[in-house]
Amino acid sequence: NRSPLAADQRKMLGLLPARRLGGFSLPGILRESPENGLRKLADSAALLGSLAGDAPAGLLVEQLHSRVRSAERSIQNEALVKLLQQFRDRDVAPKALLLTACFGIRRYDPFLHDPKLANLLSRANKEFAPWASFSTKGDKVYATLKSVEWKEESLHTKCFEAVPEVWDLLLPGVAAAAAPGEKTEAARRLVGEWSTRAQFEALLGLSRASANRWIVQWVERGLLEKDGAGKNTRYRATEALIPEIEKILDRSSEVSC
């Protein structure tokens, strides 16, 4: 006779039918594409943690890693984590506040931004059920958190996360002091998200005029999407823009040396 623990271990090794492990086994994961394989490995890790007895009773928010864990899975998404953060001490929040906290959008336009927020809330309701749910009424969002725990982070981390536009407030010269590798990672976080010209200016460490020249070129080449006009203009980077940003950062690094 085999013990239950041995059976659970065989599940993780893929020695039982795939349907016994949420629809996939370890050998199956190894045949997946890198993106799908990593996601399923993360889900497996969450399951392994539950077998070891350290799974949370509801949701565990790991702010430092932009991750939310449950007994069944692990979800890594910065916007979802920031959404939960805004309801740590409240159950109602203005849409404008959530858009700023989750996406860095500083001027709320219902026509432009309500669909983006609705998509985020829809995913949150799907991913976090039954421990957290969200609904809207007018210009406010209502949250019901039933079982959410917070993994405490260091004080300086909390301070920076409490001000989502802190990068906008940095002078370009100060931002330029960051290592190129760190700034490349910051650039990758802008992919698919709406950002301001000031964010690109600070990221590149360039003057306003120089940064604007690059932005105009990138928009013309289709590497950067543009929305709005004047002070309400926002830009969304594509993955193809990252090599262009890396070239500028490498050039700046050589000059500084």
N, C-alpha and C positions, 0 to 999 in steps of 0.2 A: 504493500500500500504506500502511496506517495502522499506526502503532507500537502496541505493547501499552499504553503509557501513555495514548495517545489513546483507546483502547478503554475503559480504566478510567475515564477522565474522562467518557466518554459514559455509562457505567453510572451514575455519580453524578448526572448530569443527567437520567437517566430516558429517554435516547434509544434505549436497547436494550430488549427486552421485559422486563416487570417481573420475570419469573422469574429473570432473570440477576442481580438485586440482592436476593437473599434473599426474594423474593416480593413486593416493592413497589418503586415508582419514585417520584421526587420529585414529579411531578404527582399521583400517587396520594396521597402524604403530605399534600399541600395540601388534598385533599378529605376528609381524616380529621377526627374530632373532635379538640379541642385536646389531650386526654390521650393518645390513641393517636398523634396526629401528633408530639407531643413525644418520646414513647418511640421512635418509629421514626426520628426525626431524630437522637436520641442514638445509636441503632444505626448509622445512616449515618455519623455523625461518627467512631465507632470504626473503621468500615471505611475511611473516608478517611484516618485516621491510619495504618492499616496500609499503604495505598498509598503514603503519604509515607515509609514506612520507620521510623516511631517506635512501632510497635505492640509491646507486651511479648511476650516469648516464652511466658509463661504467664499468670499473673494479676498485675496491678499494683494494689495497694491504696492509694488516695488518701484518707487518713484525714480530712484537713481538709474535704473535700467529700463525705464519706460515700459514696464511689464506688469500684467495683471495675471495672477495665478488662481486657479480653482483646483478642486480635487480631480477634475477631468482633463484640464488643459492649461496651457500657458499662452497668453496673448501678448505680443510685443507691439505696441502702437502708441506713439507719443501723444497723439490727439486724444485717444480714449483715456489715457492716464490723466491728462490735464483736465478732461471733462469731469472725471471722478473727483479730482482735487478741488474743483470749484464748489462741490457739494459736500465737502468734508464737515463744514460747520453751518450749512444752510440747506434748505430744501427747495428754495426758489432762487433763480438767478436771471438777470436780464439777458436776452439773446446777444446784445452788443458785448457784454462782458465775456460770454463764452466764446464768441468769435475772436475776440482779442487774445484770450488765454490759449485757445486751442490752435488758432491759425495765424495769429499776429495781425488780424484785420482790425484796423484802428478806426475806420469810419464805416459804420453799419448802414448798408443799403438793403432793405428787405427784398427787393426784386433780384438783386445779384446774389445775396448771401443766404437767404432762407433755404434754398435748395441744398446748399453745401452743409448747413447745420442739420437739416432734416436727414441727410444721408448719414451723418455722424451719429445722430440719435437713434436712427433705425438700426445701425450696426451695433450700437451699444446695447439696445434692447435685445438684440439677437444673441450677442456674445455673453452678456452678463446675467441673463435670466437663469434662475428666478431671484437672484440676489439683489439686482438693481434694475430699476425701470425709469424711463423718462417720457415726459409728455409736454406739449406746448399749449399755451393759451395766450393769444395776443402777442405781445413782445417779450413774454417770459417763458422760461423752461422750468418745469417742476420735476423733482427727482424723489424717488422712494428707494432708500438704501436699507436693506434688511439685515445683511450680514457682510460688512466690509471692514477689513483690518488694514492697517497702514504700517508698512515697514519703515521705521524712522530713519531719516538720513541726517547728514551733518548739517549744522546750522547754516553754513555758507551756501550749501546747495539749495536749501529751502528759500533763502533770501533771493537768489537769482531766479528760481522758478516762480516766485511770487511776482516778478516783474518781467512778463514775457517779452516786452519791447526793449529790454536792457541792451541788446545788440545795437538797436537804432540809436541809443544814447551815447555809444562809444564814439570818440573822435576817430576818424580814419587812421591817423597816425598811431593811436593806441592799439586799434584793432590789427594794424599791420605787424605789431610785435609778436603776434601769435605765430607758432610754427606753421610752415606751409601744410604739413600733414594734417594738423588740427583744423586749418581753415578749409582744406579739401573736404574733410568730414562735415564741416558746417555747410559747405556748398551742397553736398549730397542731401542734407536734410531739407534744402529748399526745393528739391526736385518734386514737382507735382503740387507744390503749395504756392499760394499767392503771397508775394513779398513786395516790399517798397523799394524805390530807387535807393533810399538811404541805406537799406540793408546790403544791397550790392556794393554801394560805395564803401561802406565799412569793411565788408568782406574782402574786397580787392585792395583796400588801402590806397585808393586813388582819390584825386580831387573830384569835385562834383562834375566839372566839365569833361575830364578824362573818362570817368565812369559812364557818363551819359553817352559819349561817343561809342563806347563798347556796347552799351545797351541798344542803341539805335541799330548798330550793325547786326547784333544777335537777333533782334526782332525781324529785320529784313531777311535774314538767312533762315528764319524759322526755328532757331534754337531757343527762343524766348517768346512766350505768348504775352500779349499786352491786352489789358482791359481797362476801360475808363479813360479819363482825360484830366489834365491839370493835376491838382493836388490829390485827386482820387484815383490816379493811375496806379495799377498794380501789375506785377509781372509774375509769370509762372515758368520756372526753368524746366527744360527737358533733360533727359539723361545725356543727350548728345552735347550739352553745354559744359559738362564737367571737364573734359579735356581742354577746352578753351580757357576755362578758369585756372586750371593747373598750369598752363603755359604762362599766364600772367603772374601767378604766384611764384613760379620758378624764376621768372625774369626779375621780379622784385627782390627775391632772395639773393640772386647773384649780384645785383646792384648794391644791396645793403652790405654784402661781404667785402 
